[in-house]
């Protein structure tokens, strides 16, 4: 049934000049996060080994046509989610995007151009050349301030901080303080083993919580939404937020066996929303199960995310991560 909905939606949108969703829900704010798995542009900018590898003449043969096929697939997935959940996401965080060109291509060279997404992105010092980014609907949020929060101890992705203020007359303006704070994360992977990687994730988490604490000190009662790929699971002591004023709303889903990646037949919840306590009871999270983003696992029974590459071989999927979705009820 969901596949049918997606096909109908796609056909309607291709020929539809409309710029907004009829009957969009206005009682909640919708936030999405998605790790887009090595989403490089197709040009060799000479900035990293990965940049050369993911180019038209590199080892991965990452061509212009493959690049734009992925842009369209990402856009269609977001449109599908908008149909499934009742309206387009107001804010989307991305991980593993090479540069602003990638994000602007997703927003401007696909069906998403019919919508009013603004872009926030900074180049980081990550050795692989991948960054995080955020897009937001300008009809909902009229202005923003932002800053890349660098992790000083080693080279990795920045934590992207974005403060969004509601547009005049926009959804949520009645909330009082008129703004939300977002932190987009992509913490260090487990590459190299636990002895090396675990301390790095601890430093990244500490940096994120220090930013949250700084926000609350300058703005008591601030509504903070941290999202990202944390490269660890909620039952790790790293996610003990006692005394921090933050709540991991992904925890209950992980306890039920939900996850955003699938490794050796087991789902792991490594993509999460962590929010300030004052809004936690108004927030609900789901893992987006988008039918055309999964494929049958021939080694372990069940569905797994349909990734772009299997090793060095191009297989035409989108990501090895499922997106996550959060609905925040207006108060």
Secondary structure, 3 states (H helix, E strand, C coil): CHHHHHHHHHHHHHCCCCCCCCCCCCCEEEEEEEEEEEECCCCCCCCCHHHHHCCCCCCCCCCHHHHHHHHHHHHHHHHHHHHHHCCCCCEEEEEEECCHHHHHHHHHCCHHHHCCEEEEECCCCCCCCCEEEEEEECCCEEEEEEEEECCCCCCCCCEEEEEEEECCCCCCHHHCCCEEEEEEEECCCCCCCHHHHHHHHHHHHHHHHHHHHHHHHHCCCCCEEEEEECCCCCCCHHHCCCCCCEEECCHHHHHCCCCCEEECCEEECCEEEEEEHHHHCCEEEEECCCHHHEEECCCCCCEEECCCEECCEECCCCCCCCCEEEEEECC
